[in-house]
């Protein structure tokens, strides 16, 4: 199907990773399985990065088609992919990098009915669902916690990224974000300020009218996407081999390339922390002014 498939050699294709990973680790990556929910913005870049790292097995899900508004940030968005399913396009793309991949494709997205199949045999779940898809996101994180699967969410924030890791036996997604009983708009606010407690990106937003949670509208940049992928996939590597410091909730990191800043966050009790309550009131006031 693909030119050169018969000549593909895994060890040669990913040989330049050696040095940052050992020969034994590279071989082990071939047998790891990563689940990625959402293949649009950051999800597409996560998938490409992990494929080039040498991960050999993926469970990937997306139910949307590519369209022109995706062009500013989504890896698979091209003139030839407009109107085509994101899952199908991204599957073709990574098979063109590694034709030996085992890919379980969920082209109708993640649902309650297929959730266990989506997480079957998964070593790490990388969250890249649409920011507004909170209902299914909560279910995915809850099931991962029950199954003992580490989870990562690295959100593109302006021209940087903020990330959180949830580990089995530690603080859960629900405990940290405290979304139960909130309105849809407040859930979005709590999710954003939970992922990014320092909200560094607020300092250089030049057009506040571009943010409208009720209309599911937020701005984005490719810089934030690519930084997110680099950060998240580095954490995947560390989790898979249990090496390097793992920062997990209620602690997180936010790096902003525009401001040249790295901020560490620590929010005991998550969004129930008094500091988060103050931040919520500030964000709410700004949104109401618009």
Secondary structure as UniProt FT lines:
FT   TURN            3..4
FT   HELIX           5..7
FT   HELIX           10..13
FT   HELIX           15..17
FT   TURN            19..20
FT   HELIX           23..29
FT   TURN            30..31
FT   STRAND          33..37
FT   HELIX           41..53
FT   STRAND          57..61
FT   STRAND          65..66
FT   HELIX           68..70
FT   TURN            71..73
FT   TURN            75..76
FT   HELIX           79..81
FT   HELIX           86..95
FT   TURN            96..97
FT   TURN            99..100
FT   STRAND          102..106
FT   TURN            107..108
FT   TURN            112..114
FT   HELIX           115..118
FT   TURN            119..121
FT   STRAND          124..127
FT   TURN            131..132
FT   HELIX           134..147
FT   STRAND          150..157
FT   TURN            158..159
FT   STRAND          160..166
FT   TURN            168..169
FT   HELIX           173..177
FT   TURN            180..181
FT   HELIX           184..195
FT   TURN            196..198
FT   HELIX           200..204
FT   HELIX           208..210
FT   HELIX           213..215
FT   HELIX           222..241
FT   TURN            249..250
FT   STRAND          251..256
FT   TURN            257..260
FT   STRAND          261..266
FT   TURN            268..269
FT   HELIX           270..272
FT   HELIX           274..289
//
